[in-house]
């Protein structure tokens, strides 16, 4: 398949596997998907059908072939919103024994904070050619139980999922990692809209301090949210540490809009929430920071 053309009213948008672009609002439950297949003679065959955004997510991760092993791990029902400050998630964290988690624990580490189902990180681990370890952190244990089974079935020995409140536990988790931390992603975290709940947001001063301490010089932090207020809050937390972090792209960069938000996902793999948001006509607010 060479691309996916999504019809949004009278507008047509070509979606490449690594680039999902926003469009105007869609009908409540469906959109018209037009998939173009390259034929042997260079022509294309086009079919169209109504499709829900959930199906777009499945298509995006079809490369993992998880449906073939779904019967082995079953489905998982979890709460979408979890209080990260409940008693069980604020106990002191014991650093893991890295030699039991990765085949080579000295490789550079990519951490995805708030990894959800883990499919984004699995696909990234599968596609990344450079030797690297991947660690997914989330507060929902049931979700990560399935993620670990999936990773095991896919034989991804450079990938592990760990239950942890990264906001307060990341410093302890990384204190014994033998390699360097090269990349951290925080993608569409729970917005916790209510003012009294904003202390539950992932990006707090203690997390920024932990990243300043453990991220290798030149290491990067990729932030993304479909809620502008949350994106601004995360941005401001890192902008406040100008002696430690700097933005990779400036407002005048061709890669950014006039406000300085990145136009594309630089990792080349879309998260589930990212796919849903763009398919519903939303937009993503993205920034990439570098450790000085």
C-alpha beads as a LAMMPS data file, in Angstrom:
LAMMPS data file: protein, C-alpha beads

292 atoms
291 bonds

1 atom types
1 bond types

-500.0 500.0 xlo xhi
-500.0 500.0 ylo yhi
-500.0 500.0 zlo zhi

Masses

1 110.0

Atoms # bond

1 1 1 0.000 0.000 0.000
2 1 1 1.489 3.308 -1.031
3 1 1 -0.757 5.672 0.878
4 1 1 -4.184 6.381 2.278
5 1 1 -6.413 9.098 0.924
6 1 1 -9.043 10.347 3.376
7 1 1 -12.021 12.204 1.924
8 1 1 -13.114 15.007 4.252
9 1 1 -16.152 16.510 2.565
10 1 1 -14.793 17.972 -0.655
11 1 1 -11.230 17.881 0.578
12 1 1 -8.850 15.000 -0.034
13 1 1 -5.833 14.410 2.191
14 1 1 -3.109 11.855 1.515
15 1 1 -1.972 10.143 4.697
16 1 1 1.392 8.445 4.506
17 1 1 2.134 5.726 7.091
18 1 1 4.304 8.077 9.171
19 1 1 2.370 11.322 8.707
20 1 1 -1.233 11.817 9.771
21 1 1 -2.555 15.251 8.936
22 1 1 -5.555 17.056 10.465
23 1 1 -8.668 17.973 8.525
24 1 1 -12.015 19.633 9.230
25 1 1 -14.502 18.015 11.649
26 1 1 -15.866 14.639 10.545
27 1 1 -19.335 13.116 10.835
28 1 1 -19.987 11.839 14.386
29 1 1 -19.029 8.202 13.940
30 1 1 -17.526 7.697 10.554
31 1 1 -15.421 9.060 7.764
32 1 1 -14.930 8.064 4.147
33 1 1 -11.691 6.187 3.624
34 1 1 -10.276 5.725 0.154
35 1 1 -7.312 3.331 -0.017
36 1 1 -5.060 3.313 -3.051
37 1 1 -3.181 0.123 -3.949
38 1 1 -0.348 0.088 -6.469
39 1 1 -1.019 -2.430 -9.232
40 1 1 1.610 -4.243 -11.236
41 1 1 1.156 -2.012 -14.283
42 1 1 1.650 1.183 -12.268
43 1 1 -2.062 1.980 -12.133
44 1 1 -4.008 2.267 -8.893
45 1 1 -7.115 0.541 -7.634
46 1 1 -9.288 2.672 -5.365
47 1 1 -12.023 1.484 -3.018
48 1 1 -14.111 3.544 -0.624
49 1 1 -16.029 2.613 2.500
50 1 1 -17.308 4.308 5.663
51 1 1 -14.829 3.707 8.452
52 1 1 -14.610 4.514 12.171
53 1 1 -11.496 6.058 13.649
54 1 1 -10.939 2.869 15.683
55 1 1 -10.381 1.070 12.400
56 1 1 -7.758 3.655 11.443
57 1 1 -5.924 2.790 14.649
58 1 1 -6.026 -0.909 13.813
59 1 1 -4.705 -0.198 10.326
60 1 1 -1.896 1.938 11.712
61 1 1 -0.661 -0.923 13.904
62 1 1 -1.457 -3.795 11.544
63 1 1 2.278 -4.258 10.992
64 1 1 2.528 -5.695 14.519
65 1 1 0.064 -8.473 13.621
66 1 1 -1.336 -8.417 17.143
67 1 1 -4.656 -9.865 16.021
68 1 1 -2.847 -13.132 15.417
69 1 1 -2.023 -13.382 19.129
70 1 1 -5.045 -11.556 20.556
71 1 1 -6.692 -14.839 21.556
72 1 1 -3.686 -15.615 23.752
73 1 1 -3.823 -12.425 25.809
74 1 1 -7.497 -11.478 25.589
75 1 1 -9.050 -8.063 25.931
76 1 1 -8.496 -5.597 28.754
77 1 1 -10.997 -3.224 30.355
78 1 1 -9.351 -0.393 32.276
79 1 1 -10.264 3.030 33.584
80 1 1 -9.244 5.734 31.137
81 1 1 -8.512 8.206 33.933
82 1 1 -6.525 7.063 36.951
83 1 1 -5.437 9.114 39.949
84 1 1 -1.617 8.892 39.873
85 1 1 -1.466 10.190 43.442
86 1 1 -3.356 7.316 45.027
87 1 1 -1.472 5.523 47.804
88 1 1 -0.280 2.551 45.739
89 1 1 1.365 4.843 43.165
90 1 1 3.285 7.163 45.469
91 1 1 5.289 4.554 47.385
92 1 1 9.095 4.702 46.979
93 1 1 10.226 3.094 43.733
94 1 1 12.864 0.371 43.703
95 1 1 15.147 0.621 40.642
96 1 1 14.725 -2.392 38.360
97 1 1 17.428 -4.961 37.703
98 1 1 18.103 -3.858 34.155
99 1 1 19.925 -7.048 33.187
100 1 1 16.625 -8.930 33.605
101 1 1 14.669 -6.483 31.462
102 1 1 16.834 -6.010 28.375
103 1 1 19.151 -8.253 26.391
104 1 1 21.706 -5.405 26.427
105 1 1 21.017 -2.832 29.170
106 1 1 23.935 -0.623 28.080
107 1 1 22.135 0.567 24.943
108 1 1 20.656 4.085 24.716
109 1 1 17.197 4.245 26.292
110 1 1 13.972 5.742 24.941
111 1 1 11.334 6.240 27.654
112 1 1 7.673 6.730 26.785
113 1 1 5.882 8.217 29.794
114 1 1 2.176 7.405 29.837
115 1 1 2.575 4.665 27.234
116 1 1 -1.036 3.410 27.323
117 1 1 -1.503 0.132 25.456
118 1 1 2.139 0.206 24.359
119 1 1 1.451 -0.323 20.672
120 1 1 3.130 2.961 19.729
121 1 1 6.330 1.899 21.489
122 1 1 6.156 -1.633 20.064
123 1 1 5.945 -0.324 16.519
124 1 1 8.766 2.118 17.177
125 1 1 10.923 -0.668 18.628
126 1 1 10.170 -2.858 15.635
127 1 1 11.015 -0.154 13.096
128 1 1 14.056 1.438 14.739
129 1 1 17.218 0.169 13.078
130 1 1 19.687 1.695 15.537
131 1 1 20.413 -0.400 18.659
132 1 1 18.227 1.031 21.410
133 1 1 16.153 -0.011 24.424
134 1 1 12.568 1.118 24.980
135 1 1 10.826 1.536 28.328
136 1 1 7.107 2.245 28.615
137 1 1 5.787 3.672 31.885
138 1 1 2.135 3.869 32.869
139 1 1 0.026 3.767 36.036
140 1 1 -2.478 1.179 34.719
141 1 1 -1.239 -2.259 35.692
142 1 1 -3.844 -4.316 33.800
143 1 1 -3.028 -2.516 30.577
144 1 1 0.693 -3.181 30.942
145 1 1 0.171 -6.843 31.775
146 1 1 -1.187 -7.265 28.265
147 1 1 1.540 -5.016 26.813
148 1 1 4.255 -7.233 28.317
149 1 1 2.613 -10.348 26.887
150 1 1 2.423 -8.712 23.471
151 1 1 6.093 -7.696 23.591
152 1 1 7.053 -11.233 24.613
153 1 1 5.043 -12.769 21.785
154 1 1 6.690 -10.352 19.342
155 1 1 10.125 -11.262 20.756
156 1 1 11.004 -7.614 21.388
157 1 1 13.882 -8.152 23.806
158 1 1 14.742 -4.438 23.784
159 1 1 11.318 -3.396 25.088
160 1 1 9.826 -3.460 28.592
161 1 1 6.729 -2.028 30.256
162 1 1 6.731 -0.959 33.889
163 1 1 3.986 0.243 36.217
164 1 1 5.131 3.506 37.752
165 1 1 4.142 7.066 38.502
166 1 1 6.937 8.625 36.456
167 1 1 6.278 12.099 37.832
168 1 1 7.637 11.166 41.245
169 1 1 9.471 7.912 40.506
170 1 1 11.549 8.575 37.392
171 1 1 14.630 9.716 39.306
172 1 1 14.794 6.448 41.246
173 1 1 14.029 4.319 38.173
174 1 1 16.884 5.825 36.151
175 1 1 19.387 6.032 38.993
176 1 1 20.923 2.663 38.088
177 1 1 20.476 2.510 34.324
178 1 1 23.909 1.546 32.917
179 1 1 23.431 3.185 29.517
180 1 1 22.483 6.714 28.522
181 1 1 18.951 8.096 28.332
182 1 1 18.687 9.477 24.818
183 1 1 14.999 10.191 24.243
184 1 1 11.885 10.782 26.340
185 1 1 8.388 11.068 24.885
186 1 1 5.311 12.393 26.686
187 1 1 2.452 12.105 24.239
188 1 1 -1.133 13.207 24.831
189 1 1 -1.066 12.789 28.620
190 1 1 -4.253 12.921 30.686
191 1 1 -5.204 16.636 30.703
192 1 1 -6.777 16.653 34.203
193 1 1 -8.836 19.718 33.325
194 1 1 -10.152 20.573 36.786
195 1 1 -7.897 23.047 38.552
196 1 1 -7.781 20.970 41.729
197 1 1 -6.643 17.966 39.669
198 1 1 -3.867 19.691 37.726
199 1 1 -1.367 18.512 40.339
200 1 1 -1.974 15.065 38.799
201 1 1 -0.563 16.079 35.407
202 1 1 2.537 14.173 34.376
203 1 1 4.825 17.131 33.737
204 1 1 5.635 18.688 37.108
205 1 1 8.824 20.302 38.397
206 1 1 10.061 17.044 39.948
207 1 1 9.804 15.267 36.574
208 1 1 11.615 18.090 34.772
209 1 1 14.344 17.976 37.432
210 1 1 14.700 14.200 36.981
211 1 1 15.068 14.602 33.224
212 1 1 17.629 17.359 33.699
213 1 1 19.587 14.958 35.880
214 1 1 19.420 11.792 33.782
215 1 1 18.936 12.816 30.142
216 1 1 22.248 12.634 28.302
217 1 1 23.647 15.852 26.748
218 1 1 22.079 16.094 23.311
219 1 1 19.210 13.852 24.407
220 1 1 15.741 14.917 23.343
221 1 1 12.269 15.277 24.855
222 1 1 9.273 15.071 22.536
223 1 1 6.076 16.615 23.915
224 1 1 2.674 16.305 22.271
225 1 1 -0.937 16.982 23.224
226 1 1 -4.231 17.521 21.466
227 1 1 -5.180 19.954 24.250
228 1 1 -3.506 23.344 23.790
229 1 1 -3.696 24.221 27.489
230 1 1 -1.806 21.054 28.410
231 1 1 0.775 21.560 25.669
232 1 1 1.414 25.122 26.830
233 1 1 1.776 23.943 30.426
234 1 1 4.346 21.297 29.434
235 1 1 6.176 23.778 27.204
236 1 1 6.408 26.358 29.955
237 1 1 7.834 23.829 32.413
238 1 1 10.788 23.125 30.107
239 1 1 11.148 26.708 28.852
240 1 1 11.677 27.723 32.490
241 1 1 14.947 25.728 32.506
242 1 1 16.866 27.587 29.785
243 1 1 20.246 26.568 31.196
244 1 1 19.349 22.885 30.802
245 1 1 16.875 22.577 27.913
246 1 1 16.461 24.330 24.601
247 1 1 13.944 23.968 21.802
248 1 1 15.230 22.110 18.762
249 1 1 13.106 24.190 16.366
250 1 1 12.471 27.935 16.424
251 1 1 9.311 29.774 15.450
252 1 1 10.918 30.770 12.166
253 1 1 11.676 27.151 11.279
254 1 1 9.972 25.627 8.261
255 1 1 9.039 22.709 10.502
256 1 1 6.862 24.895 12.785
257 1 1 3.776 27.051 12.580
258 1 1 3.813 30.732 13.585
259 1 1 3.462 29.840 17.263
260 1 1 6.399 27.442 17.178
261 1 1 4.451 24.170 17.276
262 1 1 5.892 21.361 15.179
263 1 1 3.814 20.531 12.119
264 1 1 4.706 16.833 12.042
265 1 1 5.453 14.034 14.473
266 1 1 9.271 13.667 14.231
267 1 1 9.208 10.034 15.400
268 1 1 7.316 8.839 12.333
269 1 1 4.865 6.713 14.345
270 1 1 1.489 8.060 15.474
271 1 1 0.021 7.273 18.884
272 1 1 -3.518 5.945 19.193
273 1 1 -4.761 9.226 20.649
274 1 1 -3.010 11.150 17.883
275 1 1 -4.815 9.127 15.213
276 1 1 -8.180 9.600 16.920
277 1 1 -7.686 13.341 17.413
278 1 1 -6.654 14.040 13.818
279 1 1 -9.380 11.825 12.361
280 1 1 -11.951 13.805 14.338
281 1 1 -10.651 17.075 12.902
282 1 1 -8.526 18.079 15.893
283 1 1 -4.925 19.185 15.893
284 1 1 -1.759 18.274 17.756
285 1 1 0.550 20.669 19.591
286 1 1 4.118 19.366 19.442
287 1 1 7.523 20.478 20.667
288 1 1 10.969 18.940 20.691
289 1 1 13.488 19.931 23.375
290 1 1 17.179 19.088 23.604
291 1 1 19.319 18.636 26.709
292 1 1 22.237 21.074 26.666

Bonds

1 1 1 2
2 1 2 3
3 1 3 4
4 1 4 5
5 1 5 6
6 1 6 7
7 1 7 8
8 1 8 9
9 1 9 10
10 1 10 11
11 1 11 12
12 1 12 13
13 1 13 14
14 1 14 15
15 1 15 16
16 1 16 17
17 1 17 18
18 1 18 19
19 1 19 20
20 1 20 21
21 1 21 22
22 1 22 23
23 1 23 24
24 1 24 25
25 1 25 26
26 1 26 27
27 1 27 28
28 1 28 29
29 1 29 30
30 1 30 31
31 1 31 32
32 1 32 33
33 1 33 34
34 1 34 35
35 1 35 36
36 1 36 37
37 1 37 38
38 1 38 39
39 1 39 40
40 1 40 41
41 1 41 42
42 1 42 43
43 1 43 44
44 1 44 45
45 1 45 46
46 1 46 47
47 1 47 48
48 1 48 49
49 1 49 50
50 1 50 51
51 1 51 52
52 1 52 53
53 1 53 54
54 1 54 55
55 1 55 56
56 1 56 57
57 1 57 58
58 1 58 59
59 1 59 60
60 1 60 61
61 1 61 62
62 1 62 63
63 1 63 64
64 1 64 65
65 1 65 66
66 1 66 67
67 1 67 68
68 1 68 69
69 1 69 70
70 1 70 71
71 1 71 72
72 1 72 73
73 1 73 74
74 1 74 75
75 1 75 76
76 1 76 77
77 1 77 78
78 1 78 79
79 1 79 80
80 1 80 81
81 1 81 82
82 1 82 83
83 1 83 84
84 1 84 85
85 1 85 86
86 1 86 87
87 1 87 88
88 1 88 89
89 1 89 90
90 1 90 91
91 1 91 92
92 1 92 93
93 1 93 94
94 1 94 95
95 1 95 96
96 1 96 97
97 1 97 98
98 1 98 99
99 1 99 100
100 1 100 101
101 1 101 102
102 1 102 103
103 1 103 104
104 1 104 105
105 1 105 106
106 1 106 107
107 1 107 108
108 1 108 109
109 1 109 110
110 1 110 111
111 1 111 112
112 1 112 113
113 1 113 114
114 1 114 115
115 1 115 116
116 1 116 117
117 1 117 118
118 1 118 119
119 1 119 120
120 1 120 121
121 1 121 122
122 1 122 123
123 1 123 124
124 1 124 125
125 1 125 126
126 1 126 127
127 1 127 128
128 1 128 129
129 1 129 130
130 1 130 131
131 1 131 132
132 1 132 133
133 1 133 134
134 1 134 135
135 1 135 136
136 1 136 137
137 1 137 138
138 1 138 139
139 1 139 140
140 1 140 141
141 1 141 142
142 1 142 143
143 1 143 144
144 1 144 145
145 1 145 146
146 1 146 147
147 1 147 148
148 1 148 149
149 1 149 150
150 1 150 151
151 1 151 152
152 1 152 153
153 1 153 154
154 1 154 155
155 1 155 156
156 1 156 157
157 1 157 158
158 1 158 159
159 1 159 160
160 1 160 161
161 1 161 162
162 1 162 163
163 1 163 164
164 1 164 165
165 1 165 166
166 1 166 167
167 1 167 168
168 1 168 169
169 1 169 170
170 1 170 171
171 1 171 172
172 1 172 173
173 1 173 174
174 1 174 175
175 1 175 176
176 1 176 177
177 1 177 178
178 1 178 179
179 1 179 180
180 1 180 181
181 1 181 182
182 1 182 183
183 1 183 184
184 1 184 185
185 1 185 186
186 1 186 187
187 1 187 188
188 1 188 189
189 1 189 190
190 1 190 191
191 1 191 192
192 1 192 193
193 1 193 194
194 1 194 195
195 1 195 196
196 1 196 197
197 1 197 198
198 1 198 199
199 1 199 200
200 1 200 201
201 1 201 202
202 1 202 203
203 1 203 204
204 1 204 205
205 1 205 206
206 1 206 207
207 1 207 208
208 1 208 209
209 1 209 210
210 1 210 211
211 1 211 212
212 1 212 213
213 1 213 214
214 1 214 215
215 1 215 216
216 1 216 217
217 1 217 218
218 1 218 219
219 1 219 220
220 1 220 221
221 1 221 222
222 1 222 223
223 1 223 224
224 1 224 225
225 1 225 226
226 1 226 227
227 1 227 228
228 1 228 229
229 1 229 230
230 1 230 231
231 1 231 232
232 1 232 233
233 1 233 234
234 1 234 235
235 1 235 236
236 1 236 237
237 1 237 238
238 1 238 239
239 1 239 240
240 1 240 241
241 1 241 242
242 1 242 243
243 1 243 244
244 1 244 245
245 1 245 246
246 1 246 247
247 1 247 248
248 1 248 249
249 1 249 250
250 1 250 251
251 1 251 252
252 1 252 253
253 1 253 254
254 1 254 255
255 1 255 256
256 1 256 257
257 1 257 258
258 1 258 259
259 1 259 260
260 1 260 261
261 1 261 262
262 1 262 263
263 1 263 264
264 1 264 265
265 1 265 266
266 1 266 267
267 1 267 268
268 1 268 269
269 1 269 270
270 1 270 271
271 1 271 272
272 1 272 273
273 1 273 274
274 1 274 275
275 1 275 276
276 1 276 277
277 1 277 278
278 1 278 279
279 1 279 280
280 1 280 281
281 1 281 282
282 1 282 283
283 1 283 284
284 1 284 285
285 1 285 286
286 1 286 287
287 1 287 288
288 1 288 289
289 1 289 290
290 1 290 291
291 1 291 292
